[in-house]
Structure formats: structure tokens, C-alpha cells
């Protein structure tokens, strides 16, 4: 059983992931970014239901080249 209703690897390399949690009535896109030179991730809400806006938000947050 997956915890995510939808999951997208934005860059295709696993560094920037968009997902929606399945247990919410009105899910927004969440962003998970791998932090360079550290263990773990930074998780931030995009505060939008629109996929394109969430992708743009996620790419703006990503600091890796």
C-alpha cells in the first residue's frame, strides 16, 4: 500500500520529487528535495493543486545545478 496518491520525479534523477498524500480530503502537492552534502531531505508544501505550478515551485527551490 502506497502512502502517495500521486508521485512524480521532476528531474528524473530522484533529487526533486512531487507527491500528494492519499489520506487528505483536499491534497496539495508536496515537494521533497535531496539536500547536497547532507543526509535526508527538505520537505515543503507547494500550497497548490496545480501540477505545473508545483513543478515550477519545486525547481525554484532546488539549488543543485
VEXVO-985190 format. One record per residue: residue number from 0; residue in three letters; x, y, z of N, C-alpha, C, O, CB in turn. Coordinates in steps of 0.02 Angstrom, whole numbers, plus 50000, padded with zeros to 5 digits. Glycine has a CB too. Layout:
% VEXVO-985190
REC   k   r   n_X   n_Y   n_Z  ca_X  ca_Y  ca_Z   c_X   c_Y   c_Z   o_X   o_Y   o_Z  cb_X  cb_Y  cb_Z
REC NUM ALA     X     Y     Z     X     Y     Z     X     Y     Z     X     Y     Z     X     Y     Z
...
% end
This chain:
% VEXVO-985190
REC   k   r   n_X   n_Y   n_Z  ca_X  ca_Y  ca_Z   c_X   c_Y   c_Z   o_X   o_Y   o_Z  cb_X  cb_Y  cb_Z
REC   0 UNK 50042 49941 50000 50000 50000 50000 50044 50062 50000 50087 50070 50044 49952 50000 50061
REC   1 UNK 50034 50106 49952 50075 50166 49945 50047 50223 49988 49987 50227 49999 50077 50188 49871
REC   2 UNK 50092 50265 50013 50071 50323 50052 50052 50382 50007 50025 50432 50031 50126 50344 50101
REC   3 UNK 50066 50376 49943 50056 50432 49898 50000 50418 49847 49997 50363 49819 50121 50448 49861
REC   4 UNK 49957 50468 49837 49906 50462 49785 49939 50470 49716 49922 50435 49669 49850 50515 49796
REC   5 UNK 49986 50517 49712 50025 50528 49651 50096 50544 49671 50108 50574 49723 49994 50586 49607
REC   6 UNK 50144 50524 49628 50215 50537 49642 50250 50549 49576 50243 50509 49529 50248 50478 49681
REC   7 UNK 50288 50604 49571 50322 50622 49509 50395 50640 49524 50409 50679 49569 50286 50682 49475
REC   8 UNK 50441 50610 49487 50512 50628 49491 50522 50683 49439 50524 50669 49379 50560 50566 49478
REC   9 UNK 50529 50745 49461 50529 50804 49417 50588 50803 49368 50579 50814 49309 50531 50868 49458
REC  10 UNK 50649 50790 49393 50708 50791 49351 50727 50723 49323 50769 50718 49278 50766 50819 49389
REC  11 UNK 50697 50670 49349 50714 50603 49326 50774 50572 49361 50796 50518 49342 50726 50604 49253
REC  12 UNK 50802 50607 49411 50861 50580 49445 50849 50568 49520 50895 50548 49555 50920 50628 49437
REC  13 UNK 50789 50578 49544 50772 50565 49614 50787 50621 49662 50776 50614 49722 50806 50505 49635
REC  14 UNK 50813 50677 49637 50830 50733 49682 50771 50776 49700 50768 50803 49755 50884 50775 49651
REC  15 UNK 50724 50784 49654 50665 50826 49665 50602 50784 49652 50590 50762 49595 50666 50891 49619
REC  16 UNK 50563 50773 49704 50503 50731 49699 50443 50772 49718 50443 50808 49768 50509 50668 49745
REC  17 UNK 50390 50767 49678 50325 50796 49694 50279 50738 49713 50281 50685 49681 50295 50837 49635
REC  18 UNK 50238 50748 49764 50190 50696 49782 50130 50726 49817 50133 50780 49845 50223 50643 49826
REC  19 UNK 50075 50688 49813 50015 50704 49850 50001 50648 49899 50005 50589 49880 49954 50716 49803
REC  20 UNK 49986 50664 49960 49969 50613 50010 49897 50589 49997 49854 50629 49981 49977 50640 50082
REC  21 UNK 49886 50525 50005 49820 50497 49990 49770 50502 50047 49711 50492 50036 49828 50425 49971
REC  22 UNK 49792 50518 50107 49747 50518 50164 49715 50586 50178 49686 50596 50232 49785 50496 50225
REC  23 UNK 49720 50633 50132 49691 50700 50141 49631 50711 50096 49628 50683 50041 49744 50754 50128
REC  24 UNK 49583 50751 50119 49523 50765 50079 49539 50811 50020 49513 50801 49965 49469 50797 50123
REC  25 UNK 49582 50861 50031 49600 50910 49980 49675 50915 49975 49705 50964 49997 49569 50979 49996
REC  26 UNK 49708 50863 49945 49781 50861 49946 49813 50914 49901 49790 50928 49846 49805 50793 49925
REC  27 UNK 49867 50943 49926 49909 50989 49888 49973 50952 49870 49990 50901 49902 49925 51055 49929
REC  28 UNK 50009 50977 49821 50073 50946 49802 50126 50962 49855 50133 51019 49876 50097 50971 49733
REC  29 UNK 50162 50911 49877 50217 50917 49923 50282 50909 49883 50283 50873 49833 50213 50864 49981
REC  30 UNK 50335 50943 49904 50400 50940 49869 50451 50909 49917 50457 50930 49974 50423 51011 49845
REC  31 UNK 50487 50858 49892 50541 50828 49931 50605 50838 49891 50611 50814 49834 50527 50752 49945
REC  32 UNK 50653 50872 49921 50717 50888 49887 50774 50858 49925 50780 50867 49986 50726 50965 49879
REC  33 UNK 50817 50821 49890 50877 50794 49921 50927 50851 49932 50941 50889 49885 50909 50737 49877
REC  34 UNK 50952 50857 49992 50998 50910 50010 51069 50888 49994 51091 50836 50018 50991 50930 50084
REC  35 UNK 51107 50927 49954 51176 50908 49937 51220 50909 49999 51213 50951 50043 51204 50955 49884
REC  36 UNK 51267 50862 50002 51316 50856 50056 51284 50847 50125 51312 50867 50175 51360 50916 50057
REC  37 UNK 51225 50816 50127 51191 50802 50190 51149 50739 50182 51133 50719 50126 51147 50863 50212
REC  38 UNK 51130 50710 50237 51084 50653 50235 51014 50680 50246 51004 50725 50286 51103 50599 50287
REC  39 UNK 50967 50652 50212 50897 50672 50221 50872 50717 50167 50905 50729 50116 50890 50706 50287
REC  40 UNK 50812 50742 50178 50777 50782 50129 50748 50844 50161 50741 50849 50222 50721 50741 50095
REC  41 UNK 50731 50893 50118 50693 50951 50139 50623 50941 50109 50616 50929 50049 50726 51019 50115
REC  42 UNK 50572 50945 50150 50503 50935 50127 50465 51000 50138 50464 51028 50193 50469 50875 50164
REC  43 UNK 50432 51023 50084 50397 51087 50084 50331 51078 50046 50328 51041 49997 50440 51144 50053
REC  44 UNK 50279 51111 50070 50216 51111 50033 50218 51163 49979 50242 51219 49990 50156 51123 50081
REC  45 UNK 50193 51146 49920 50190 51195 49865 50128 51239 49872 50123 51291 49840 50189 51160 49797
REC  46 UNK 50081 51219 49914 50018 51255 49928 49976 51263 49865 49938 51311 49859 50033 51323 49957
REC  47 UNK 49981 51216 49818 49941 51218 49758 49920 51148 49738 49953 51098 49753 49980 51252 49700
REC  48 UNK 49864 51144 49703 49841 51080 49675 49861 51073 49601 49855 51020 49572 49764 51075 49682
REC  49 UNK 49886 51128 49572 49905 51129 49502 49975 51098 49494 50023 51120 49525 49904 51202 49475
REC  50 UNK 49979 51047 49452 50041 51010 49443 50097 51054 49413 50154 51051 49436 50030 50950 49398
REC  51 UNK 50081 51094 49362 50133 51136 49330 50160 51188 49378 50221 51200 49380 50104 51170 49268
REC  52 UNK 50116 51220 49418 50139 51268 49467 50183 51235 49520 50232 51264 49542 50079 51303 49500
REC  53 UNK 50165 51175 49540 50204 51138 49589 50273 51120 49562 50322 51124 49598 50166 51075 49612
REC  54 UNK 50276 51100 49498 50341 51084 49467 50385 51146 49465 50445 51142 49481 50331 51056 49396
REC  55 UNK 50357 51202 49446 50396 51265 49444 50420 51284 49513 50478 51305 49522 50352 51322 49414
REC  56 UNK 50377 51278 49563 50394 51292 49632 50452 51248 49654 50500 51271 49685 50334 51282 49678
REC  57 UNK 50448 51183 49639 50500 51135 49659 50567 51150 49626 50619 51148 49658 50478 51064 49641
REC  58 UNK 50566 51166 49563 50628 51181 49527 50659 51247 49552 50721 51253 49552 50616 51186 49452
REC  59 UNK 50618 51294 49572 50644 51357 49601 50678 51344 49668 50726 51378 49685 50587 51408 49609
REC  60 UNK 50653 51295 49706 50683 51279 49771 50749 51241 49764 50793 51247 49806 50635 51237 49812
REC  61 UNK 50755 51201 49711 50814 51159 49702 50875 51202 49689 50875 51242 49643 50803 51109 49645
REC  62 UNK 50927 51192 49730 50988 51232 49724 51044 51197 49687 51096 51227 49673 51011 51251 49793
REC  63 UNK 51034 51133 49671 51087 51096 49636 51086 51113 49562 51033 51124 49533 51078 51020 49646
REC  64 UNK 51144 51115 49530 51148 51132 49458 51121 51077 49414 51120 51085 49353 51219 51146 49438
% end
